[in-house]
Amino acid sequence: MDSTVVEEWELGVSHAETGFLLAEHWQLPQEISEAIRFHHKPSLSQDNPVFTAVITFADRIVNGVAAGEDASALVSKHQEILSTLQPSRESTVDVIQVIQHYAEQSEDMVIY
């Protein structure tokens, strides 16, 4: 089951809506508030769909890397959001590989 569905069922509100309400309360720019609100449903973004797509893709990549997914597989899996951004496949794989590298380094760190 989708985590946002569980949040809404258990708490009555999703983290995306909670983040949106905070951003509005803190008077952040509208494009930031909207990107927070719609990062799980980027097609609903009206103010700046490209900015929302970047936030959506970043969220999906972080979750995919944390789950151990391969960079190339992540690019293939998220073609619908990438069609909004239109980066090259190679540059997207390169970015994901950098994120994977940093994630692997952080796993090796010991925090005292």
PASEBA-1860 file (N, C-alpha, C; in nm, 3 decimals):
! residues 112
1> MDSTVVEE> 0.085/-0.118/0.000/0.000/0.000/0.000/0.089/0.124/0.000 ~ 0.050/0.226/-0.073/0.123/0.352/-0.083/0.131/0.418/0.055 ~ 0.250/0.469/0.091/0.269/0.529/0.223/0.180/0.651/0.245 ~ 0.150/0.726/0.140/0.063/0.843/0.158/-0.080/0.801/0.192 ~ -0.124/0.688/0.136/-0.257/0.636/0.169/-0.262/0.596/0.315 ~ -0.156/0.529/0.361/-0.149/0.487/0.501/-0.147/0.609/0.593 ~ -0.068/0.710/0.557/-0.063/0.833/0.637/-0.200/0.897/0.649 ~ -0.268/0.909/0.537/-0.400/0.972/0.538/-0.500/0.889/0.617
9> WELGVSHA> -0.488/0.758/0.609/-0.579/0.670/0.682/-0.552/0.675/0.832 ~ -0.423/0.668/0.868/-0.385/0.665/1.010/-0.389/0.803/1.076 ~ -0.343/0.905/1.003/-0.327/1.038/1.061/-0.428/1.140/1.012 ~ -0.492/1.109/0.902/-0.587/1.204/0.845/-0.523/1.306/0.752 ~ -0.391/1.297/0.735/-0.319/1.391/0.649/-0.189/1.325/0.603 ~ -0.145/1.357/0.482/-0.019/1.302/0.431/0.098/1.395/0.465 ~ 0.219/1.342/0.452/0.337/1.426/0.475/0.346/1.537/0.370 ~ 0.298/1.510/0.250/0.300/1.612/0.145/0.209/1.729/0.180
17> ETGFLLAE> 0.092/1.699/0.230/-0.003/1.805/0.268/0.047/1.879/0.392 ~ 0.104/1.805/0.487/0.160/1.868/0.607/0.273/1.963/0.569 ~ 0.362/1.917/0.480/0.472/2.001/0.433/0.420/2.125/0.361 ~ 0.316/2.107/0.281/0.255/2.221/0.211/0.202/2.324/0.312 ~ 0.131/2.276/0.412/0.074/2.367/0.512/0.184/2.442/0.588 ~ 0.292/2.373/0.620/0.405/2.440/0.685/0.467/2.545/0.593 ~ 0.489/2.507/0.467/0.547/2.601/0.371/0.460/2.725/0.354 ~ 0.330/2.706/0.350/0.238/2.819/0.340/0.245/2.906/0.466
25> HWQLPQEI> 0.246/2.841/0.582/0.253/2.914/0.710/0.382/2.995/0.719 ~ 0.492/2.935/0.671/0.621/3.003/0.674/0.638/3.100/0.558 ~ 0.537/3.110/0.474/0.534/3.201/0.360/0.651/3.178/0.262 ~ 0.678/3.050/0.237/0.777/3.016/0.136/0.718/3.049/-0.001 ~ 0.801/3.064/-0.102/0.750/3.091/-0.236/0.650/2.983/-0.281 ~ 0.551/3.026/-0.358/0.443/2.936/-0.402/0.496/2.813/-0.477 ~ 0.599/2.830/-0.560/0.649/2.714/-0.635/0.709/2.609/-0.541 ~ 0.765/2.651/-0.430/0.818/2.555/-0.332/0.704/2.486/-0.259
33> SEAIRFHH> 0.605/2.564/-0.216/0.488/2.506/-0.149/0.419/2.404/-0.238 ~ 0.401/2.441/-0.364/0.333/2.352/-0.458/0.416/2.226/-0.486 ~ 0.546/2.241/-0.498/0.632/2.123/-0.523/0.625/2.027/-0.405 ~ 0.621/2.079/-0.285/0.608/1.994/-0.166/0.473/1.922/-0.170 ~ 0.369/1.995/-0.197/0.233/1.938/-0.196/0.215/1.828/-0.302 ~ 0.273/1.849/-0.420/0.246/1.758/-0.532/0.364/1.669/-0.570 ~ 0.462/1.651/-0.480/0.578/1.570/-0.518/0.543/1.423/-0.539 ~ 0.426/1.378/-0.495/0.380/1.242/-0.527/0.281/1.242/-0.643
41> KPSLSQDN> 0.233/1.360/-0.682/0.137/1.374/-0.792/0.177/1.495/-0.877 ~ 0.293/1.488/-0.942/0.344/1.606/-1.013/0.254/1.657/-1.126 ~ 0.169/1.573/-1.178/0.081/1.617/-1.287/-0.020/1.722/-1.238 ~ -0.038/1.735/-1.107/-0.131/1.835/-1.052/-0.067/1.973/-1.038 ~ 0.063/1.981/-1.056/0.134/2.108/-1.042/0.094/2.203/-1.154 ~ 0.063/2.326/-1.118/0.024/2.426/-1.218/0.120/2.544/-1.224 ~ 0.174/2.585/-1.110/0.259/2.704/-1.108/0.393/2.682/-1.177 ~ 0.459/2.569/-1.145/0.589/2.542/-1.205/0.609/2.391/-1.213
49> PVFTAVIT> 0.548/2.328/-1.314/0.555/2.182/-1.324/0.697/2.127/-1.339 ~ 0.788/2.202/-1.398/0.926/2.154/-1.414/0.994/2.149/-1.277 ~ 0.977/2.252/-1.196/1.035/2.253/-1.061/0.978/2.137/-0.979 ~ 0.847/2.117/-0.986/0.783/2.007/-0.914/0.836/1.874/-0.964 ~ 0.860/1.861/-1.094/0.915/1.737/-1.150/1.055/1.709/-1.096 ~ 1.136/1.813/-1.079/1.271/1.795/-1.025/1.261/1.742/-0.881 ~ 1.173/1.801/-0.801/1.156/1.757/-0.662/1.102/1.613/-0.659 ~ 1.008/1.584/-0.745/0.952/1.449/-0.754/1.060/1.348/-0.790
57> FADRIVNG> 1.139/1.379/-0.890/1.244/1.287/-0.934/1.348/1.268/-0.824 ~ 1.387/1.376/-0.757/1.483/1.365/-0.647/1.429/1.272/-0.538 ~ 1.303/1.287/-0.503/1.240/1.201/-0.402/1.244/1.055/-0.445 ~ 1.210/1.030/-0.568/1.207/0.892/-0.619/1.347/0.832/-0.627 ~ 1.446/0.913/-0.663/1.582/0.863/-0.673/1.637/0.830/-0.535 ~ 1.617/0.917/-0.439/1.664/0.891/-0.303/1.601/0.762/-0.249 ~ 1.472/0.746/-0.270/1.406/0.623/-0.223/1.456/0.500/-0.297 ~ 1.480/0.514/-0.427/1.531/0.402/-0.506/1.672/0.363/-0.468
65> VAAGEDAS> 1.758/0.462/-0.449/1.896/0.435/-0.408/1.896/0.369/-0.270 ~ 1.813/0.419/-0.179/1.805/0.360/-0.045/1.759/0.214/-0.052 ~ 1.678/0.182/-0.153/1.629/0.045/-0.170/1.727/-0.042/-0.248 ~ 1.840/0.018/-0.293/1.942/-0.059/-0.363/1.918/-0.076/-0.511 ~ 1.833/0.008/-0.570/1.804/-0.004/-0.713/1.920/0.049/-0.797 ~ 1.941/-0.008/-0.911/2.044/0.028/-1.007/2.008/0.160/-1.077 ~ 2.109/0.241/-1.108/2.087/0.372/-1.172/2.011/0.359/-1.303 ~ 2.052/0.267/-1.387/1.986/0.250/-1.516/1.841/0.207/-1.499
73> ALVSKHQE> 1.818/0.119/-1.403/1.680/0.074/-1.376/1.594/0.189/-1.325 ~ 1.652/0.275/-1.242/1.577/0.391/-1.192/1.536/0.485/-1.305 ~ 1.628/0.506/-1.398/1.596/0.592/-1.513/1.481/0.531/-1.593 ~ 1.488/0.403/-1.619/1.381/0.337/-1.694/1.249/0.340/-1.618 ~ 1.255/0.322/-1.489/1.135/0.316/-1.404/1.061/0.449/-1.399 ~ 1.134/0.560/-1.413/1.073/0.692/-1.394/1.070/0.776/-1.522 ~ 1.050/0.712/-1.635/1.045/0.782/-1.762/0.934/0.886/-1.769 ~ 0.822/0.859/-1.703/0.710/0.954/-1.712/0.748/1.090/-1.654
81> ILSTLQPS> 0.821/1.092/-1.543/0.860/1.221/-1.484/0.978/1.280/-1.562 ~ 1.065/1.195/-1.613/1.177/1.244/-1.692/1.132/1.305/-1.824 ~ 1.018/1.265/-1.873/0.968/1.324/-1.998/0.938/1.473/-1.979 ~ 0.905/1.513/-1.857/0.884/1.656/-1.828/1.017/1.730/-1.825 ~ 1.120/1.666/-1.772/1.251/1.730/-1.756/1.337/1.722/-1.881 ~ 1.326/1.615/-1.957/1.398/1.590/-2.081/1.550/1.594/-2.071 ~ 1.608/1.536/-1.965/1.754/1.527/-1.963/1.798/1.409/-2.049 ~ 1.927/1.403/-2.080/1.975/1.285/-2.152/1.981/1.167/-2.055
89> RESTVDVI> 1.965/1.049/-2.110/1.973/0.927/-2.027/2.110/0.918/-1.959 ~ 2.215/0.949/-2.032/2.350/0.939/-1.978/2.371/1.034/-1.861 ~ 2.326/1.158/-1.874/2.346/1.254/-1.765/2.264/1.215/-1.642 ~ 2.147/1.157/-1.664/2.064/1.114/-1.552/2.128/0.996/-1.480 ~ 2.179/0.900/-1.555/2.248/0.786/-1.494/2.371/0.837/-1.417 ~ 2.445/0.931/-1.474/2.563/0.987/-1.406/2.524/1.049/-1.272 ~ 2.418/1.127/-1.269/2.373/1.191/-1.145/2.335/1.086/-1.041 ~ 2.262/0.985/-1.084/2.219/0.880/-0.991/2.340/0.804/-0.937
97> QVIQHYAE> 2.439/0.781/-1.021/2.559/0.711/-0.975/2.635/0.793/-0.871 ~ 2.636/0.924/-0.885/2.698/1.010/-0.784/2.621/0.998/-0.653 ~ 2.490/0.999/-0.659/2.408/0.984/-0.539/2.434/0.848/-0.474 ~ 2.444/0.743/-0.556/2.474/0.610/-0.503/2.610/0.609/-0.434 ~ 2.707/0.675/-0.493/2.841/0.682/-0.435/2.835/0.747/-0.296 ~ 2.767/0.860/-0.285/2.755/0.927/-0.156/2.678/0.842/-0.055 ~ 2.577/0.772/-0.102/2.500/0.684/-0.013/2.588/0.572/0.040 ~ 2.671/0.514/-0.048/2.762/0.407/-0.005/2.864/0.459/0.095
105> QSEDMVIY> 2.916/0.580/0.073/3.011/0.639/0.166/2.947/0.663/0.303 ~ 2.823/0.708/0.304/2.758/0.737/0.431/2.729/0.609/0.508 ~ 2.708/0.497/0.438/2.688/0.369/0.505/2.815/0.323/0.575 ~ 2.932/0.363/0.523/3.059/0.323/0.580/3.100/0.411/0.698 ~ 3.032/0.522/0.717/3.068/0.614/0.825/3.020/0.560/0.959 ~ 3.102/0.581/1.059/3.065/0.546/1.195/3.045/0.675/1.271 ~ 2.930/0.690/1.331/2.901/0.812/1.406/2.911/0.780/1.554 ~ 2.992/0.855/1.624/3.011/0.834/1.768/2.935/0.938/1.847
END
